[in-house]
C-alpha cells in the first residue's frame, strides 16, 4: 500500500480520534470480507456441470478427429476440380460414342427407308410401263387385225 492518505481539511486533533477512524475502517473492511466469504459460500457447485461439459467436449473432439480422418476431408478444391474435369472428359467420350452410334443407326434406317421408297417408285414405274405396254399392245393388235381384215377382203 504505497498510497498516501489524502489530506483532508481537518486533521484529527488527537490520537484517540485517529484510532477511532482506523477502527471504523477496519470494521468496514472486515464486514466486506465476511460478505464476500458468505457470497462465496452461497455460490452453486458447478463441478458436475463442468465435468459433463468436459465429457461432451472430449466426445466432440473425438468426433471431429474421426471426420478429419475421412478421405473427403483431405481433398482440396483443386483436386476436386481436377477429378470433376477427368470425369467430364470420360463422360463426354461416352456421350460422343453414343451419339456416333445413334447417327450410324439413323443413317442405316434412312438408307432402308430410301431403299423402300425407290423400290416403291420402281414398282410404280413398272406398273406404268406394263399399263402402257398393254394398252399399246392392244392398240397394235387392233391395228394389225384391221389391216389383216382389209388385206383379206
C-alpha positions as CSV (number, residue, x, y, z in Angstrom):
1,X,0.0,0.0,0.0
2,X,2.0,2.8,-1.3
3,X,-0.8,5.3,-1.4
4,X,-0.5,8.3,0.9
5,X,-3.6,9.2,2.8
6,X,-5.4,12.0,1.3
7,X,-5.1,15.2,3.3
8,X,-8.4,16.5,4.4
9,X,-9.3,19.9,5.5
10,X,-9.5,18.8,9.1
11,X,-6.7,16.7,10.5
12,X,-7.5,14.6,13.5
13,X,-6.8,16.5,16.6
14,X,-5.6,13.7,18.7
15,X,-4.6,10.0,18.6
16,X,-7.9,8.8,20.0
17,X,-9.9,10.2,17.1
18,X,-7.4,8.7,14.7
19,X,-7.7,5.3,16.2
20,X,-11.5,5.5,16.2
21,X,-11.4,6.3,12.4
22,X,-9.0,3.4,11.9
23,X,-11.2,1.1,13.9
24,X,-14.2,2.1,11.8
25,X,-12.3,1.5,8.5
26,X,-11.1,-1.9,9.7
27,X,-14.6,-2.8,10.8
28,X,-15.9,-1.9,7.3
29,X,-13.2,-4.0,5.6
30,X,-14.0,-6.9,7.9
31,X,-17.7,-6.7,7.1
32,X,-16.9,-6.6,3.4
33,X,-14.6,-9.6,3.6
34,X,-17.2,-11.5,5.6
35,X,-19.8,-10.6,3.0
36,X,-17.5,-11.9,0.2
37,X,-17.0,-15.1,2.1
38,X,-20.7,-15.5,2.7
39,X,-21.3,-14.8,-1.0
40,X,-18.7,-17.4,-1.9
41,X,-20.4,-20.0,0.3
42,X,-23.7,-19.3,-1.5
43,X,-22.3,-19.9,-4.9
44,X,-23.7,-23.1,-6.5
45,X,-21.3,-26.0,-7.2
46,X,-20.6,-26.1,-10.9
47,X,-18.3,-29.2,-10.7
48,X,-20.8,-31.7,-12.1
49,X,-21.8,-29.4,-14.9
50,X,-18.2,-28.7,-15.8
51,X,-17.4,-32.4,-15.8
52,X,-20.3,-33.0,-18.1
53,X,-19.2,-30.2,-20.4
54,X,-15.6,-31.6,-20.4
55,X,-17.0,-35.0,-21.3
56,X,-19.0,-33.6,-24.2
57,X,-16.1,-31.6,-25.4
58,X,-13.9,-34.8,-25.4
59,X,-16.6,-36.6,-27.4
60,X,-16.8,-33.7,-29.8
61,X,-13.0,-33.7,-30.2
62,X,-13.1,-37.5,-31.0
63,X,-15.9,-37.0,-33.5
64,X,-14.0,-34.2,-35.2
65,X,-10.9,-36.3,-35.3
66,X,-12.9,-39.1,-36.9
67,X,-14.2,-36.6,-39.5
68,X,-10.6,-35.4,-40.2
69,X,-9.6,-39.0,-40.9
70,X,-12.1,-39.4,-43.8
71,X,-10.7,-39.2,-47.3
72,X,-13.1,-36.4,-48.4
73,X,-11.6,-34.1,-45.8
74,X,-8.2,-34.4,-47.5
75,X,-9.5,-33.1,-50.8
76,X,-8.7,-29.6,-51.8
77,X,-10.7,-27.5,-54.2
78,X,-8.0,-28.1,-56.8
79,X,-8.2,-31.9,-56.6
80,X,-12.0,-31.8,-56.6
81,X,-11.9,-29.7,-59.8
82,X,-9.3,-32.0,-61.4
83,X,-11.4,-35.1,-60.6
84,X,-14.5,-33.4,-62.0
85,X,-12.7,-32.5,-65.2
86,X,-11.4,-36.0,-65.6
87,X,-15.0,-37.4,-65.0
88,X,-16.4,-34.9,-67.6
89,X,-13.8,-36.0,-70.2
90,X,-14.8,-39.6,-69.6
91,X,-18.5,-39.0,-69.8
92,X,-18.1,-36.8,-72.8
93,X,-16.2,-39.6,-74.6
94,X,-19.1,-42.0,-73.7
95,X,-21.6,-39.5,-74.9
96,X,-19.7,-38.9,-78.1
97,X,-19.7,-42.7,-78.7
98,X,-23.4,-42.9,-78.0
99,X,-24.1,-40.0,-80.4
100,X,-21.9,-41.6,-83.2
101,X,-23.7,-44.9,-82.7
102,X,-27.1,-43.2,-82.9
103,X,-26.1,-41.3,-86.0
104,X,-24.9,-44.6,-87.7
105,X,-28.2,-46.3,-86.7
106,X,-30.2,-43.4,-88.1
107,X,-28.2,-43.4,-91.3
108,X,-28.8,-47.1,-91.8
109,X,-32.5,-46.6,-91.1
110,X,-32.7,-43.7,-93.5
111,X,-30.9,-45.9,-96.1
112,X,-33.5,-48.6,-95.6
113,X,-36.4,-46.1,-95.9
114,X,-34.9,-44.6,-99.1
115,X,-34.5,-48.1,-100.5
116,X,-38.1,-48.8,-99.8
117,X,-39.1,-45.5,-101.4
118,X,-37.0,-46.3,-104.5
119,X,-38.5,-49.8,-104.6
120,X,-42.0,-48.4,-104.5
121,X,-41.1,-45.9,-107.3
122,X,-39.7,-48.7,-109.4
123,X,-42.8,-50.8,-108.7
124,X,-44.9,-47.8,-109.7
125,X,-42.8,-47.2,-112.8
126,X,-43.0,-50.9,-113.7
127,X,-46.8,-50.8,-113.3
128,X,-46.9,-47.6,-115.5
129,X,-44.8,-49.3,-118.2
130,X,-46.9,-52.5,-118.0
131,X,-50.1,-50.5,-118.4
132,X,-48.8,-48.5,-121.4
133,X,-47.3,-51.7,-122.9
134,X,-50.6,-53.5,-122.5
135,X,-52.5,-50.5,-123.9
136,X,-50.0,-50.2,-126.8
137,X,-50.2,-54.0,-127.5
138,X,-54.0,-53.8,-127.5
139,X,-53.9,-50.9,-129.9
140,X,-51.2,-52.5,-132.2
141,X,-53.2,-55.8,-132.2
142,X,-56.3,-53.9,-133.1
143,X,-54.5,-52.1,-135.9
144,X,-53.0,-55.4,-137.2
145,X,-56.4,-57.0,-137.1
146,X,-57.9,-54.2,-139.1
147,X,-55.0,-54.3,-141.6
148,X,-55.3,-58.1,-141.9
149,X,-59.1,-58.0,-142.4
150,X,-58.6,-55.3,-145.0
151,X,-56.0,-57.3,-146.8
152,X,-58.1,-60.5,-146.9
153,X,-61.1,-58.9,-148.0
